[in-house]
Amino acid sequence: MGNKELFDVAAHTYNTPERAKVADAVAEAIRACVKGHSIDASSKTALDYGCGTGLVGLRLLGLFKEVLLMDASPNMVDQARTAIAAIQTSGAAHARVLCGDIMDASPVGLCVDYVVVVQVLLHERDTRGLVSRLRSVLRPGGHLMIVDFDKNERVSSQKVHPGFERGELTALVESEGFSLARLETCYSAKQLFMNQDATLFLLDAVKMSSMDKDDACRAEKPH
Ligand SMILES: C[S@@+](CC[C@H](N)C(=O)[O-])C[C@H]1O[C@@H](n2cnc3c(N)ncnc32)[C@H](O)[C@@H]1O
């Protein structure tokens, strides 16, 4: 899993009208969720992990002080970089890109207020490991926002998870030191996931403080 090579090959044809439509709905759901936090998000930093071409992260530029777009696929990151260069507004100054896999190494010194991770968990074999790594780059009180597919028994592949059962993922996230803030459906469509009708959920969880010495952000004050 990870599928970095597949995404490297697909990067230059990844953006389609259908994917843009999904990104519109997902970004809107994230915006609405962040507004519900009753904080000034314009002073907050966000990491769009597994950003792909930046379809979701770049739609969040006006919301946060800064959005870091990170992906393991160099070609996806190149597409995101090109998309940022094409932005005509001052929003481009609030975006940064980074190529890497947090499962190999966490970016040194990275501590953000929000992590959004959209349709990425399904590509990572070690779900718990990825949640744990993403937690380590969040400030205490920061939000992990997971958007992924509901479990679909008809999906059977060596390359991706068949989606996630909401209760099981919530339990996993809570056992990794988060508190569930919100869980809702954010998009449904026909033939959305491996040619199956599918639903995307948004899970919003808050990082509880920790004493874990491997947690580089544990002593970081919330902004
Ligand atoms: C289905 S695409 C989603 C892209 C984007 N989040 C969106 O919603 O348009 C999955 C992305 O996750 C990236 N990815 C998969 N596993 C990853 C990992 N372990 N670390 C970083 N990126 C990963 C892939 O390279 C790919 O760009």
The ligand as a Tripos MOL2 file, in Angstrom:
@<TRIPOS>MOLECULE
LIG
   27    29     1     0     0
SMALL
NO_CHARGES

@<TRIPOS>ATOM
      1 C1         -6.4090    9.5340   -3.3810 C.3       1 LIG1
      2 S1         -5.0790   10.6500   -3.3280 S.3       1 LIG1
      3 C2         -5.8230   11.9870   -2.4350 C.3       1 LIG1
      4 C3         -5.1640   13.2990   -2.7220 C.3       1 LIG1
      5 C4         -5.7990   14.4920   -2.0040 C.3       1 LIG1
      6 N1         -5.7890   14.3390   -0.5670 N.3       1 LIG1
      7 C5         -7.1920   14.7580   -2.5040 C.2       1 LIG1
      8 O1         -8.1550   14.5620   -1.7360 O.co2     1 LIG1
      9 O2         -7.3270   15.1570   -3.6770 O.co2     1 LIG1
     10 C6         -3.9990    9.9410   -2.1000 C.3       1 LIG1
     11 C7         -2.6930   10.6670   -1.9460 C.3       1 LIG1
     12 O3         -2.0650   10.1860   -0.7650 O.3       1 LIG1
     13 C8         -0.6780   10.0660   -1.0140 C.3       1 LIG1
     14 N2         -0.1570    9.1030   -0.0370 N.ar      1 LIG1
     15 C9         -0.4870    7.8080    0.1170 C.ar      1 LIG1
     16 N3          0.1810    7.2800    1.1640 N.ar      1 LIG1
     17 C10         0.9440    8.2820    1.6630 C.ar      1 LIG1
     18 C11         1.8680    8.3800    2.7440 C.ar      1 LIG1
     19 N4          2.1570    7.3410    3.5350 N.pl3     1 LIG1
     20 N5          2.4510    9.5520    2.9670 N.ar      1 LIG1
     21 C12         2.1860   10.6390    2.1840 C.ar      1 LIG1
     22 N6          1.3340   10.6150    1.1560 N.ar      1 LIG1
     23 C13         0.7240    9.4440    0.9000 C.ar      1 LIG1
     24 C14        -0.5810    9.6340   -2.4560 C.3       1 LIG1
     25 O4          0.6790    9.9110   -3.0150 O.3       1 LIG1
     26 C15        -1.7110   10.4600   -3.0830 C.3       1 LIG1
     27 O5         -1.2650   11.6990   -3.5550 O.3       1 LIG1
@<TRIPOS>BOND
     1     1     2 1
     2     2     3 1
     3     2    10 1
     4     3     4 1
     5     4     5 1
     6     5     6 1
     7     5     7 1
     8     7     8 2
     9     7     9 1
    10    10    11 1
    11    11    12 1
    12    11    26 1
    13    12    13 1
    14    13    14 1
    15    13    24 1
    16    14    15 ar
    17    14    23 ar
    18    15    16 ar
    19    16    17 ar
    20    17    18 ar
    21    17    23 ar
    22    18    19 1
    23    18    20 ar
    24    20    21 ar
    25    21    22 ar
    26    22    23 ar
    27    24    25 1
    28    24    26 1
    29    26    27 1
@<TRIPOS>SUBSTRUCTURE
     1 LIG1         1 GROUP 0 **** ****
